[in-house]
């Protein structure tokens, strides 16, 4: 698995007890929740397609910005900002790999206006008695893969996402307690600043 598949495919999920009076969430309710998610910080555990596990901290600042800091022994960093995603891989002596954010499934939740009701965006919407799962794709770039988002209700919380890339590889992230509304400086999401820090 490439660093791109392993790292950018990751984010969010906490295994938690089902809340009382759980119910299936509508696509409109989920869209509203994501659009209200301004800044957030949370620890995460990432399970890769090959079974390896890594941990770290995720920072979000919508729209368009995210940062994944990985704990040792994993030496990696992912920064999304300025419409680009940069992946810093400690196993490589080269500079960061960069991709347009719009070409990654991460763009679906970092968009300025998340609208899951868009035609051909949602390809799955189900409820298992505990959580609501939505499987989404970019209608304009369906070949980049899908993102499977899992939410609990009362209150609505994003608990997990699983990204399946165009080869079928899956990456899951389990999210710890999310802190919302935390002030996050713009430098956290600067690829230029991250490149300087990484090269030290």
Backbone as a ProteinNet text record, in pm:
[ID]
protein_1_A
[PRIMARY]
XXXXXXXXXXXXXXXXXXXXXXXXXXXXXXXXXXXXXXXXXXXXXXXXXXXXXXXXXXXXXXXXXXXXXXXXXXXXXXXXXXXXXXXXXXXXXXXXXXXXXXXXXXXXXXXXXXXXXXXXXXXXXXXXXXXXXXXXXXXXXXXXXXXXXXXXXXXXXXXXXXXXXXXXXXXXXXXXXXXXXXXXXXXXXXXXXXXXXXXX
[TERTIARY]
83.9	0	87.4	55.7	134.1	103.7	195.2	166.6	38.8	10.5	-110.4	-234.4	-240.1	-356.8	-366.2	-253.7	-252.8	-292.1	-240.4	-255.5	-377.7	-395.8	-505.1	-638	-636.7	-759.3	-805.5	-741.6	-773.8	-844.4	-922.5	-975.2	-1087.3	-1122	-1235.8	-1296.9	-1334.3	-1434.8	-1411.3	-1505.5	-1491.4	-1593.6	-1548.5	-1640.3	-1697.6	-1824.3	-1885.2	-2020.6	-2070.4	-2201.4	-2307.6	-2409	-2516.5	-2594.8	-2621.9	-2698.9	-2844	-2911.1	-3052	-3131	-3241.6	-3330.5	-3258.8	-3164.9	-3091.6	-3188.7	-3155.7	-3241.5	-3157.5	-3213.5	-3142.7	-3139.2	-3021.4	-3003.9	-3029.2	-3096	-3122	-2996.3	-2990.4	-2876.8	-2869.9	-2984.9	-2986.5	-2927.1	-2961.5	-2908.3	-2757.6	-2710.6	-2566.8	-2493.4	-2550.2	-2489.4	-2480.1	-2587.4	-2588.8	-2482.7	-2466.9	-2366	-2226.3	-2195.2	-2062.3	-2038.3	-2140.2	-2124.6	-2106.5	-2154.5	-2135.8	-2001.4	-1933.9	-1806.7	-1696.1	-1671	-1574.7	-1431.8	-1396.7	-1265.3	-1284.8	-1190.3	-1198.3	-1059.2	-1042.2	-916.3	-951.9	-883.2	-912.7	-796.5	-775.1	-680.4	-744.5	-663.4	-719.7	-630.1	-693.1	-622.2	-655.8	-554	-572.8	-540.2	-632.5	-612.1	-598.8	-482.5	-455.8	-503.8	-508.9	-559.9	-478.3	-349.8	-264	-265.4	-350.6	-363.4	-274.2	-182.6	-96.9	-177.4	-130.7	-202.1	-109.3	-160.2	-85.8	-180.7	-124	-204.8	-156	-235.8	-194.3	-304	-290.7	-388.2	-429.4	-558.3	-610.4	-661.7	-635.3	-684.2	-763.5	-879.1	-960.6	-994.8	-991.8	-1036.8	-1105.3	-1236	-1311.8	-1334.5	-1338.9	-1325.5	-1180.3	-1156.3	-1034	-906.7	-910.2	-784.2	-790.7	-683.7	-673.4	-526	-498.5	-362.1	-368.9	-289.7	-279	-136.2	-119.7	11.2	17	116.3	128.4	228.7	195.2	283.4	392.9	505.4	612.3	557.2	603.9	719.4	686.5	558.6	524.6	578	656.3	708.6	637.3	532.2	451.2	372.3	336	255.9	177.2	52.3	-30.8	-88.7	-75.5	-128.8	-212.4	-336	-423.5	-446.4	-414.9	-432.8	-404.9	-461.4	-440.8	-475.6	-583.6	-636	-541.8	-441.1	-347	-339.7	-298.6	-268.4	-123	-45.1	96.5	117.2	185.9	212.4	362.2	399.4	539.2	561.8	650.6	676.7	819.9	836.4	968.2	1054.1	993.2	1069.2	1127.9	1092.1	1139.2	1232	1337.5	1431.4	1387.1	1284.7	1234.9	1142.5	1103.7	1011.1	872.2	777.2	641.6	575.5	493.7	410	289.6	251.8	137.9	32.6	-93.3	-207.1	-311.1	-386.6	-498.1	-599.8	-644.3	-740.2	-866.1	-908.5	-1032	-1021.6	-899.8	-882.3	-872.1	-908.5	-908.8	-1047.8	-1088.6	-1219	-1229.9	-1116.4	-1117.3	-1190.2	-1189.9	-1253.9	-1403.3	-1464	-1608.2	-1652.5	-1569.4	-1610.5	-1542.7	-1441.3	-1375.1	-1431	-1524.7	-1583.8	-1652.3	-1656.5	-1720.9	-1867.3	-1932.7	-2074.2	-2093.8	-2110	-2134.5	-2282.9	-2314.1	-2453	-2462.7	-2497.5	-2504.3	-2624	-2710.9	-2827.3	-2795.1	-2672.1	-2633.8	-2651	-2690.4	-2712.6	-2585.7	-2602.8	-2497	-2383.3	-2404.8	-2301.6	-2311.5	-2430.3	-2448.4	-2487.2	-2408.7	-2435.2	-2478.3	-2488.1	-2535.5	-2577.3	-2690	-2741.1	-2821.1	-2765.2	-2829.6	-2817	-2894.5	-2896.2	-2898.1	-2809.7	-2798.9	-2856.8	-2932.4	-2988.8	-2903.1	-2780.9	-2688.2	-2633.7	-2597.5	-2533.4	-2586.8	-2578.3	-2614	-2487.2	-2486.9	-2371.1	-2407.6	-2323.2	-2340.5	-2216.1	-2234.8	-2123.3	-2134.2	-2030	-2035.2	-1917.4	-1938.2	-1833.2	-1844	-1737.7	-1741	-1807	-1925.5	-1992.6	-1907.8	-1817.2	-1733.5	-1607.6	-1570.7	-1451.5	-1479.3	-1576.6	-1612.2	-1500.1	-1402.7	-1295.4	-1192.6	-1198.1	-1097.3	-1132.4	-1254.5	-1291.7	-1409.7	-1441.1	-1555	-1510.8	-1592.2	-1571.4	-1698.1	-1681.3	-1793.3	-1790.5	-1889.1	-1896.7	-1998.9	-1960.6	-2051.3	-2080.5	-2209.1	-2254.1	-2345.2	-2334.5	-2434.1	-2518.4	-2633.3	-2724.1	-2742.5	-2812.2	-2844.6	-2723.9	-2633.7	-2627.7	-2556	-2571.9	-2505.7	-2354.5	-2284.6	-2138.8	-2082.5	-1978.3	-1905.4	-1815.1	-1829.6	-1756.7	-1651.1	-1667.2	-1574.3	-1581.2	-1467.1	-1476.9	-1381.9	-1426.4	-1347.9	-1337.5	-1216.3	-1199.2	-1159	-1229.3	-1196.1	-1143.9	-1019.4	-962.9	-1000.5	-949	-990.5	-935.5	-852.4	-804	-876.7	-964.5	-1036.4	-972.4	-856.9	-790.8	-870.1	-880.9	-958.3	-869.7	-897.1	-829.2	-934.8	-925.5	-1022	-951.1	-1020.3	-965.8	-1067.5	-1022.1	-1105.3	-1071.8	-1173.5	-1152.2	-1181.5	-1094.5	-1120.6	-1212	-1220.8	-1310.9	-1272.4	-1369.6	-1344.7	-1367.9	-1270.5	-1283.4	-1316.7	-1432.4	-1478.6	-1464	-1449.3	-1442.1	-1310.4	-1210.7	-1078.7	-1007.5	-954.1	-879.6	-757.8	-745.1	-633.5	-566.5	-437.6	-364.7	-350	-345.2	-334.5	-205.2	-98.8	30.7	25.4	-68.8	-83.5	-113.5	-178.4	-225.8	-147.2	-31.1	54.3	152.2	144.4	236.7	378.7	391.5	523.8	589.3	513.5	566.8	598.5	510.9	533.8	659.4	682.8	802.2	929.2	928.2	1045	1066.4	958	969.4	1017.9	969.1	1003.5	1150.2	1206.7	1343.7	1448.6	1404.1	1500.5	1566.6
-119.4	0	124.5	219	342	430	522.9	615.9	693.7	723.9	799.9	722	593.1	513.5	495.1	473.3	445	566.1	684.5	800.5	884	918.5	1008.8	940	807.4	735.3	734.9	807.3	788.7	902.2	869.8	968.4	913.7	959.7	945.1	809.1	759.9	668.2	632.7	640.7	598.5	490.9	380.9	275.3	312.7	338.5	382.5	317.4	323.9	266.7	340.8	268.4	331.3	425.3	546.6	640.6	597.1	642.3	609.8	675.5	611.9	666.7	690.4	600.8	615.5	605.3	674.2	672.8	698	659.5	682.6	831.7	879.5	1020.3	1044	1153.2	1187.5	1245.9	1244.7	1303.9	1453.6	1516.8	1659.6	1686.9	1604.9	1623	1602.5	1504.8	1478.7	1593	1642.4	1755.9	1877.6	1902.9	2016.6	2000.5	1879.6	1852.8	1882.6	1833	1854.4	2002.1	2071	2213.5	2298.7	2249.5	2321.7	2288.3	2186.7	2143.6	2236.9	2340.1	2442.5	2394.8	2376.7	2322.1	2203.1	2110.4	1991.6	1932	1865.9	1797.3	1667.3	1557.9	1430.3	1333	1245.1	1135.5	1032.4	958.4	854.6	731.4	619.8	494.9	453	429.2	394.8	247.7	178.5	38.2	31.9	-7.7	-10.9	-140.7	-144.3	-260.1	-386.1	-369.6	-485.1	-526.9	-461.7	-498.9	-422	-341.7	-262.1	-148.8	-106.4	-5.7	109.8	230	348.3	442.5	533.6	627.5	769.6	865.8	1004.4	1100.4	1223	1328.2	1394.1	1416.7	1483.3	1621.1	1717.3	1853.8	1889.2	1948.6	1991.7	2139.1	2207.7	2346.6	2366.5	2352.3	2365.3	2513.4	2542.5	2447.9	2424.9	2305.2	2278.8	2248.4	2240.4	2221.6	2104.5	2025.5	1912	1880.7	1819.9	1779.9	1648.2	1551.3	1422.2	1408.4	1410.8	1390.8	1248.6	1172.2	1033.4	1019	933.4	906.2	808.4	813.9	717	576.9	472.8	473.9	514	540.2	583.7	725.4	743.1	876.4	924.1	999.4	1047.3	1169.3	1248.5	1368.6	1395.3	1433.3	1471.9	1609.6	1699.9	1834.8	1868.9	1911.2	1957	2106.3	2182.6	2326.8	2384.8	2500.6	2567.3	2477	2399.6	2311.4	2197.3	2171.5	2063.1	1973.5	1850	1757.9	1717	1735.3	1697.8	1582.8	1480.1	1362.1	1350.8	1360.2	1349.6	1208.5	1135.8	996.3	982.8	941.2	927.9	822.2	733.3	628.7	678.7	799.8	854.3	972.2	980.2	1092.7	1209.4	1186.8	1291.9	1384.8	1492.7	1585.8	1526.7	1603.3	1550.7	1524.8	1420.3	1397.6	1490.8	1553	1644.4	1604.7	1622.9	1590.5	1701.5	1728.9	1822.7	1767	1848.5	1802.3	1747.4	1808.2	1765.1	1625.2	1571	1436.3	1332.7	1371.5	1278.5	1275.6	1162.3	1156.5	1252.4	1295.9	1391.3	1519.8	1552.3	1674.6	1676	1557.2	1550	1608	1597.2	1651.4	1784.1	1819.8	1948.4	2058.3	2022.7	2121.5	2233.1	2351	2464.3	2435.6	2371.6	2338	2190.2	2110.5	1967.4	1947.5	1882.1	1856.3	1712.1	1623.1	1481.8	1446.4	1543.6	1517.8	1534.8	1577.2	1593.8	1462.3	1472.6	1354.3	1269.9	1140.8	1040.9	1056.5	1134.5	1145	1030.5	1002.7	896.8	767.2	663.7	533.8	430.5	472.7	384.8	466.9	428.6	501.5	401	360	254.8	280.7	205.5	217.1	76.4	49.5	-85.8	-98.4	2.5	0.1	76	104.8	178.1	302.6	287.5	397.9	407.8	528.6	554.7	557.3	484.8	479	537	624.8	684.4	654.6	600.5	576.5	680.1	761.1	871.5	866.4	929.2	942.7	1081.5	1122.6	1248.7	1221.6	1279.4	1252.2	1286.3	1382.8	1423.3	1337.7	1267.1	1181.8	1049.8	971.5	847.3	744	759.2	660.8	673.6	779.1	793.2	711.3	656.3	571.6	627.6	563.4	604.7	628.3	704.4	726.4	681.4	596	543.1	609.9	690.4	768.4	706.4	691.6	633.7	736.8	753.9	853.2	789.1	837.9	806.9	932.2	914.5	1027.7	1060.6	1172.1	1217.5	1233.2	1324.3	1415.2	1349.5	1409	1357.1	1369.4	1258.1	1258	1169.5	1217.6	1137.1	1043	913.7	814.1	739.1	730.2	649.8	688.9	674.5	669.6	565.4	502.5	401	445.1	453.3	489	364	342.4	234.9	300.4	268.7	332.8	255.5	300.2	240.4	100.4	50.2	-88.6	-179.5	-121.2	-200.6	-201.6	-137.8	-132	-41.4	-84.9	-10.1	38	156.9	211.6	268.4	229.1	270.9	353.9	453.5	529.9	532.5	501.6	504.9	632.6	710.5	841.3	840.8	903.8	924	1043.2	1093.1	1203.5	1328.2	1382.3	1497.6	1628.1	1716.1	1849.8	1947	2009.7	2099.1	2244.6	2330.1	2472.9	2519.6	2433	2469	2562.4	2674.7	2764.2	2691.6	2693.4	2627.7	2728.3	2751.2	2846.5	2802.3	2897.9	2867.3	2796	2818.7	2756.6	2604.5	2551.6	2406.1	2343.2	2422.1	2369.1	2425.6	2482	2536.4	2430	2395.3	2296.3	2352.1	2480.7	2544.2	2533.8	2566.5	2557.6	2412.7	2320.6	2179.3	2127.4	2172.5	2129.1	2175.8	2298.5	2350.5	2271.6	2244.5	2170.1	2027.1	1967.7	1828.5	1813.5	1915.5	1908	1933.7	1970.8	2000.3	1872.5
0	0	0	-85.1	-92.2	27.2	60.9	170.3	146.3	18.4	-12	29.9	-8.1	26.8	176.9	238.6	381.9	463.9	429	515.4	480.2	352.6	319.3	338.9	337.5	357.1	500.6	584.3	722.2	792.3	885.8	978	1061.1	1163.6	1251.2	1286.2	1400.6	1448.7	1591.8	1667.4	1805.5	1831.4	1886.4	1923	2058.6	2061.3	2186.6	2204.2	2323.9	2351.8	2273.6	2229.9	2152.8	2242.1	2193.7	2274.5	2283.8	2388.2	2403.5	2291	2253.5	2152.6	2020	1984.7	1859.5	1741.8	1633.4	1516.6	1392.8	1277.9	1152.4	1123.3	1090.6	1058.7	910.7	879.7	740	676.8	544.3	473.8	500.9	517	546.4	684.9	783	918.7	921.6	846.7	842.6	773.1	664.6	593.9	685.8	761.2	852	960.9	1012.5	1115.6	1062.9	943.9	887.3	857.7	811.4	780.7	906	1019.5	1145.8	1211.4	1160.8	1218.8	1169.6	1245.4	1207.6	1234.1	1361.7	1397.7	1489.2	1483.9	1568.3	1585.3	1698.7	1729.6	1799.4	1762.9	1826.7	1809	1906.7	1886.4	1794.8	1721.1	1635.1	1632.8	1601.3	1575.7	1434	1355.4	1214.6	1192.3	1128	1091.4	939.6	893.2	750.2	687.5	556.9	484.2	512	541.7	568.8	715.5	795.3	935.1	1030.5	977.8	1065.1	1129.1	1245.5	1322.8	1356.8	1346.8	1387.9	1460.9	1538.5	1615.3	1591	1630.9	1613.4	1655.4	1609.8	1638.5	1508.2	1493.6	1374.3	1412.9	1324.9	1341.1	1214.8	1232.5	1119	1132.9	1021.8	1017.4	883.3	885.8	762.3	729.9	596.2	484.9	443.4	391.8	318.1	392.5	527.1	598	696.2	697.2	788.4	813.1	926	959.2	1036.7	992.3	1059	1110.9	1242.1	1303.6	1359.1	1315.1	1357.5	1471.2	1566.2	1678.7	1640.2	1711.1	1693	1725.9	1657.4	1566.5	1422.2	1392	1256.8	1235.1	1132	1100.3	974.4	996.7	884.4	927.9	830.4	852.9	725.4	740.7	626.8	655.5	560.4	575.5	452.1	476.9	369.2	386.6	283.7	287.3	150.8	123	-6.4	-123.9	-107.2	-212.7	-248.8	-163.5	-186.7	-63.5	-83.9	25.1	10.2	117.5	117.2	213.6	167.8	248.8	272.4	398.7	439	491.8	426.4	460.5	509.9	634.7	692.2	627.1	548.7	479.9	348.4	310.6	183.7	208.3	128.6	138.1	51.4	-28.4	-117.2	-39	-101.5	-39	-32.5	17.5	31	-104	-107.6	-224.9	-212.8	-322.7	-317.9	-421.3	-381	-466.1	-451.2	-555.2	-540.2	-441.2	-347.9	-248.3	-313.5	-422.9	-487.8	-546.2	-556.1	-608	-496.7	-375	-262.3	-199.3	-141.6	-74.8	42.8	97.2	207.8	170	43	-4.9	23	32.7	51.5	185	289	418.5	450.5	371.1	393.1	303.7	217.3	126.8	205.4	147.7	215	241.9	147.2	163.9	133.4	238.2	220.5	192.4	80.7	42.7	-4.9	86.5	52.9	-34	-57.1	-142.4	-290.6	-321.2	-462	-538	-662.5	-744.5	-753.7	-732.4	-746	-643.5	-538.7	-435.2	-335.7	-285.1	-187.7	-257.8	-233.4	-295.8	-192.2	-66.6	39.6	160.5	222.4	339.2	421.8	536.4	613.7	763.5	839.5	985	1042.8	1139.1	1193.4	1333.6	1377.1	1510.5	1610.6	1572.6	1658.3	1590.4	1464.2	1391.8	1250.2	1197	1057.8	975.2	865.1	776.6	640.6	592.4	459.9	377.8	260.3	168.4	57.7	42.9	-52.8	-148.9	-263.2	-363	-424.5	-488.3	-561.3	-696.3	-722.4	-848.9	-970.9	-955.4	-1067	-1080.3	-971	-974	-902.8	-951.9	-882.5	-880.9	-969.9	-979.4	-867.6	-785.7	-680	-556.8	-551.2	-439.7	-362.9	-251.1	-169.3	-25.7	45.2	187.9	259.6	358	436.4	573.2	600.1	723.7	818.2	944.5	1043.3	1152.1	1181.4	1278.2	1383	1505.9	1606.8	1628.1	1691.6	1710.2	1857.8	1882	2018.2	2109.7	2084.4	1969	1851.4	1734.7	1616.1	1631.3	1607.9	1614.4	1504.2	1439.5	1342.4	1420.5	1397.6	1475.4	1395.4	1266	1187	1041.3	975.5	831.2	779.6	671.9	602.4	458	408.1	267.6	190	81.2	-12.5	-138.9	-174.5	-293.1	-418.7	-532.5	-658.9	-681.6	-589.6	-599	-501.2	-419.2	-320.4	-182.6	-166.6	-36	58.2	183.9	281.5	396.3	445.5	562.5	656.3	782.4	883.4	988.9	1040.1	1152.3	1265.2	1384.8	1504	1579.2	1603.9	1664.1	1812.7	1888.4	2030	2049	2170	2198.8	2118.9	2048.9	1963.5	2038.6	2031.7	2089.8	1977.9	1985.6	1879.4	1920.2	1820.4	1845.3	1903.7	1901.8	1954.1	1857	1904.3	1813.7	1755.3	1625	1557.2	1464.4	1483.6	1401.9	1257.7	1167.8	1024.9	989.7	1068.4	1037.2	1047.7	1126.1	1137	1001.7	915.2	787.6	669.2	698	592.6	545.7	419.7	364.5	362.3	338.3	337.9	474.9	580.3	716.7	751.1	715	744.6	675.5	553.5	478.9	549.5	600.6	671.7	801.9	873.6	999	973.7	868.7	838.8	800.4	738.6	689.5	798.4	916.7	1024.3	1075.3
[MASK]
++++++++++++++++++++++++++++++++++++++++++++++++++++++++++++++++++++++++++++++++++++++++++++++++++++++++++++++++++++++++++++++++++++++++++++++++++++++++++++++++++++++++++++++++++++++++++++++++++++++++

